[in-house]
Amino acid sequence: MKIDGKPTRTIWLEADGQGVGIIDQTQLPHRFVTLRLTDLADAAHAIKSMQVRGAPLIGAAAAYGMWLALRADASDEALERAYTVLLATRPTAINLKWALDEMLAAVRNRSRAERAAAALSRAGEIAEEDVAINQAIGRNGLKLIEEIAAKKNGERVNVLTHCNAGWLATVDWGTATAPIYMAHDKGMPVHVYADETRPRNQGASLTAWELGHHGVPHTVIPDNTGGHLMQHGLVDIVIVGTDRVTAQGDVCNKIGTYLKALAAADNKVPFYVALPSPTIDFTVSDGVAEIPIEQRGADEVAMMSGRTKDGRIETVQIIPDGSPVANYAFDVTPARLVTGLITERGVLAANREALAKAFPERAGNKL
Ligand code: MRU
């Protein structure tokens, strides 16, 4: 999408073909910094420290990480090590494992001399596929926004989203944001309520930043505001992203998503989840019981960073010394609370049959 009119992606092969460029998302919204990844350790660090984050981008970054590793050492041992190191960076988003398995399949049966080139080629394809998938999600989700707009006679359509499932979380377009960008680019009056998304504030710092730079009207709201807005008819549709969807349609996403789904159900506000097919994990069914939920460090809850009035970036402690902290990064929204799944192959019911029918090649014999 555009940053001040300039089309930009979140990850790219550097012009000299020797490194991978990323936007350091830990610096946003106050500083736009790009980084060059040159080896496996750089790629693993970028994912773990959340310089890159969001399920599809984690997958693409891991794919390029495999290339960086194989470029240095194309042996079987190095391949296995790269797979293990990258897989351990973040546990919840299944796109990571999907991308690593794709890379393994692309290089495993090749000679050492061929492996790096094959890895680079597959990583590039994974990135391009992500863009195409998100565009298809955008076209399918756009219809939902258009239906609401038709009923509202030109009044603005209010979309609530949680965390950042925008272009910063993917290679381009985003998942939840793709329909929004398409509606906006068509001149429709679409407005986004962006949950701030404590503790890391991806909504306040990333979603608001990217919507603002593309010119999409938006309002940042504290996480607890959504229910109130829904009670007052101020939210027409909720669209969120996801880190893993199970075979039965349960949705794992950033912590707090479940509460938004409960509020949406109570207020009869449609609750949609946008996802690319690599986010579906047909090996698990009951999301609450089976999906590993990442627990992150206490500092993310205890501390807050921001820009002071005189332009310095400062980090301050916001809880008493010694208070224990819990930091679960994701939660699971059961399929019964999901109005529909916006995928590249259409808007599906959140259930086993619909998912298996739409993606038979992925569902395979795991049903
Ligand atoms: O911890 P993060 O920032 O990687 O979490 C991101 C999310 O929860 C997104 O909603 C999800 O990855 C979907 S991104 C299209």
Boltz pocket constraint, residues with backbone or C-beta under 6 A from the ligand:
constraints:
  - pocket:
      binder: B
      contacts: [[A, 53], [A, 54], [A, 55], [A, 56], [A, 93], [A, 162], [A, 163], [A, 164], [A, 165], [A, 166], [A, 169], [A, 170], [A, 174], [A, 175], [A, 176], [A, 202], [A, 240], [A, 241], [A, 242], [A, 243], [A, 253], [A, 254], [A, 274], [A, 329]]
      max_distance: 6.0
